[in-house]
Amino acid sequence: MVVGAGPAGCAISLLLARADIPVTLLEAEPRLSSPFRGEALMPSGFEALEQLGFPCLPATVPQRRLKGWRVLVEGHPLLEVPEPIGPGPACTLVAQEELLATLLAQASESSCFERRQGVRVTGLRRKGDRIGGVTLGDGESLAADLVVACDGRASLLREEAGLPLQLAPPQHEVLWFLLAAEAVAEIREWLGGTFLTVLGAGNGFALFETAADQNLRLGWLCRPGDGLDLSPGEWLEHLAQTCAAPLAPWLRQLPTSALQGPLRLPIQVGLAKRWHQNGFLLLGDGAHPLSPVRAQGLNMALRDAVVAAEELLPALRQGGGPALDAALPGIERRRQPELHRIQALQAAESSSGELLRSQGWLRQLLAAQPSLFRPLMTQIWLGRQRQLRQGLPLGSSPGVP
Ligand SMILES: Cc1cc2nc3c(=O)[nH]c(=O)nc-3n(C[C@H](O)[C@H](O)[C@H](O)COP(=O)(O)OP(=O)(O)OC[C@H]3O[C@@H](n4cnc5c(N)ncnc54)[C@H](O)[C@@H]3O)c2cc1C
């Protein structure tokens, strides 16, 4: 049984169903859509998708290849790096809802797969020293040989199973906005398909074109709990003050109706020391809520599922029980090193951004002499990106049928 139809839950459901293992997927929300979920696929995510049976992204999934990365400091370009960086495909933005629907459509081809949408799991049921299923909001109780909890960063089932998160110190939060396509043609053309980071006047934001349409997504960085309670017009002015021409005047000219949001994403970064109990496995954000820095969440969730399937399938074919429980520690052992590495790289990236954001003298210095500092900054940045994009080798495995 799988709880949660995000990337981790859909991917593990597909891999199990394809191997003729009976699997029921339970999802609380009536639809796969959500206001916004991570949508950047890195080479590490493409590698996982290939293992899921998609050597390339299906054309039915709206997608947008990034053209490159740009960082503006006090209006001056500090960094401009084209995609792809290093080996593998370019970072690509995908519409998560359609990607998940594609995975589930494949899973549905197996008669072993059952999907129950709009069903909230409220607890775990126990059988002796094992977790033996779940309870639902309406009191129904479902038995299972294994509960795979893919219920996201606020995982109820992680709590219920008594698997605490080791939390990293609080990091910044992100306020997400959408800029309506019809109002931002000039900005979109100027962006040219790049992912832009703007640092200035003690603030910072990221701006990029979404995968599914021509809207622009804007992520405003702020400290935890920063209570900026601004009207859309005040927000546009605040954003404009953080950047320079040509972006600043374009933002000031936008009609306030073009700005939607903000949607606050509180960033809780952590790693569960233990991902399993007998009869229970935690995957995805539930096991390792990540920072949004360089969009790793979708990629790591897919990679968790690939490794979990590789470890679980032999035991499931033997009928579950003790063999199944014995397979669980191997999943955590194989996934922990990559998650530790990714979280450390994200923290380093976040600290550099915070330093630039908070130290006006440093921004002025870099902005005054961009050609002097650009090669060094580019080198440091690229060193981190390559590791963030590729992940660690998924490790030796018997292969997923
Ligand atoms: C607003 C927002 C913005 C984000 N931005 C980024 C980003 O820019 N870059 C990035 O990499 N990542 C981002 N993320 C995180 C990224 O989306 C996740 O890392 C990724 O989706 C993790 O996948 P998952 O399958 O583990 O969990 P999720 O995608 O969170 O899926 C969990 C699923 O479980 C369901 N569920 C929860 N509880 C229950 C229950 N009790 N019963 C049944 N179903 C339940 C939920 O409805 C949900 O569908 C963002 C997340 C949010 C919420």
The ligand as an SDF file (V2000), in Angstrom:
LIG
                    3D

 53 58  0  0  0  0  0  0  0  0999 V2000
    4.3760   25.1110   -2.3860 C   0  0  0  0  0  0  0  0  0  0  0  0
    5.5240   24.1790   -2.6820 C   0  0  0  0  0  0  0  0  0  0  0  0
    6.5760   24.6040   -3.4990 C   0  0  0  0  0  0  0  0  0  0  0  0
    7.6600   23.7710   -3.7550 C   0  0  0  0  0  0  0  0  0  0  0  0
    8.6620   24.2090   -4.5240 N   0  0  0  0  0  0  0  0  0  0  0  0
    9.6710   23.3970   -4.8290 C   0  0  0  0  0  0  0  0  0  0  0  0
   10.6990   23.7850   -5.7000 C   0  0  0  0  0  0  0  0  0  0  0  0
   10.7520   24.9020   -6.1650 O   0  0  0  0  0  0  0  0  0  0  0  0
   11.6550   22.8930   -6.0030 N   0  0  0  0  0  0  0  0  0  0  0  0
   11.6440   21.6230   -5.5050 C   0  0  0  0  0  0  0  0  0  0  0  0
   12.5140   20.8090   -5.8110 O   0  0  0  0  0  0  0  0  0  0  0  0
   10.7170   21.2330   -4.6730 N   0  0  0  0  0  0  0  0  0  0  0  0
    9.7310   22.0870   -4.3270 C   0  0  0  0  0  0  0  0  0  0  0  0
    8.7640   21.6660   -3.5120 N   0  0  0  0  0  0  0  0  0  0  0  0
    8.8720   20.3390   -2.9690 C   0  0  0  0  0  0  0  0  0  0  0  0
    8.5980   19.2850   -4.0140 C   0  0  0  0  0  0  0  0  0  0  0  0
    7.3710   19.5210   -4.5990 O   0  0  0  0  0  0  0  0  0  0  0  0
    8.6850   17.9990   -3.2620 C   0  0  0  0  0  0  0  0  0  0  0  0
   10.0300   17.7930   -2.8750 O   0  0  0  0  0  0  0  0  0  0  0  0
    8.2270   16.7900   -4.0460 C   0  0  0  0  0  0  0  0  0  0  0  0
    6.9330   16.9800   -4.5410 O   0  0  0  0  0  0  0  0  0  0  0  0
    8.2840   15.6190   -3.0740 C   0  0  0  0  0  0  0  0  0  0  0  0
    7.4920   14.5930   -3.4890 O   0  0  0  0  0  0  0  0  0  0  0  0
    6.7960   13.6260   -2.4620 P   0  0  0  0  0  0  0  0  0  0  0  0
    6.1360   12.6160   -3.3160 O   0  0  0  0  0  0  0  0  0  0  0  0
    7.7210   13.1670   -1.4120 O   0  0  0  0  0  0  0  0  0  0  0  0
    5.7180   14.5160   -1.6680 O   0  0  0  0  0  0  0  0  0  0  0  0
    4.5630   15.4490   -2.1720 P   0  0  0  0  0  0  0  0  0  0  0  0
    4.7630   15.8690   -3.5600 O   0  0  0  0  0  0  0  0  0  0  0  0
    4.4030   16.4860   -1.1250 O   0  0  0  0  0  0  0  0  0  0  0  0
    3.2880   14.5000   -2.1560 O   0  0  0  0  0  0  0  0  0  0  0  0
    2.6910   14.0410   -0.9780 C   0  0  0  0  0  0  0  0  0  0  0  0
    1.2640   13.6100   -1.2960 C   0  0  0  0  0  0  0  0  0  0  0  0
    0.7270   12.9530   -0.1660 O   0  0  0  0  0  0  0  0  0  0  0  0
   -0.6240   13.3600   -0.0070 C   0  0  0  0  0  0  0  0  0  0  0  0
   -0.9690   13.1640    1.4050 N   0  0  0  0  0  0  0  0  0  0  0  0
   -0.4610   13.8330    2.4730 C   0  0  0  0  0  0  0  0  0  0  0  0
   -0.9940   13.3720    3.6040 N   0  0  0  0  0  0  0  0  0  0  0  0
   -1.8630   12.3860    3.2430 C   0  0  0  0  0  0  0  0  0  0  0  0
   -2.7240   11.5400    3.9990 C   0  0  0  0  0  0  0  0  0  0  0  0
   -2.7910   11.5910    5.3310 N   0  0  0  0  0  0  0  0  0  0  0  0
   -3.4770   10.6220    3.3270 N   0  0  0  0  0  0  0  0  0  0  0  0
   -3.4010   10.5390    1.9570 C   0  0  0  0  0  0  0  0  0  0  0  0
   -2.6160   11.3380    1.2160 N   0  0  0  0  0  0  0  0  0  0  0  0
   -1.8500   12.2430    1.8500 C   0  0  0  0  0  0  0  0  0  0  0  0
   -0.6070   14.8250   -0.4150 C   0  0  0  0  0  0  0  0  0  0  0  0
   -1.8920   15.2830   -0.7700 O   0  0  0  0  0  0  0  0  0  0  0  0
    0.3510   14.7930   -1.5960 C   0  0  0  0  0  0  0  0  0  0  0  0
   -0.3030   14.5890   -2.8100 O   0  0  0  0  0  0  0  0  0  0  0  0
    7.6850   22.4720   -3.2080 C   0  0  0  0  0  0  0  0  0  0  0  0
    6.6340   22.0220   -2.4010 C   0  0  0  0  0  0  0  0  0  0  0  0
    5.5540   22.8760   -2.1300 C   0  0  0  0  0  0  0  0  0  0  0  0
    4.4440   22.3850   -1.2460 C   0  0  0  0  0  0  0  0  0  0  0  0
  1  2  1  0
  2  3  1  0
  2 52  2  0
  3  4  2  0
  4  5  1  0
  4 50  1  0
  5  6  2  0
  6  7  1  0
  6 13  1  0
  7  8  2  0
  7  9  1  0
  9 10  1  0
 10 11  2  0
 10 12  1  0
 12 13  2  0
 13 14  1  0
 14 15  1  0
 14 50  1  0
 15 16  1  0
 16 17  1  0
 16 18  1  0
 18 19  1  0
 18 20  1  0
 20 21  1  0
 20 22  1  0
 22 23  1  0
 23 24  1  0
 24 25  2  0
 24 26  1  0
 24 27  1  0
 27 28  1  0
 28 29  2  0
 28 30  1  0
 28 31  1  0
 31 32  1  0
 32 33  1  0
 33 34  1  0
 33 48  1  0
 34 35  1  0
 35 36  1  0
 35 46  1  0
 36 37  1  0
 36 45  1  0
 37 38  2  0
 38 39  1  0
 39 40  1  0
 39 45  2  0
 40 41  1  0
 40 42  2  0
 42 43  1  0
 43 44  2  0
 44 45  1  0
 46 47  1  0
 46 48  1  0
 48 49  1  0
 50 51  2  0
 51 52  1  0
 52 53  1  0
M  END
$$$$
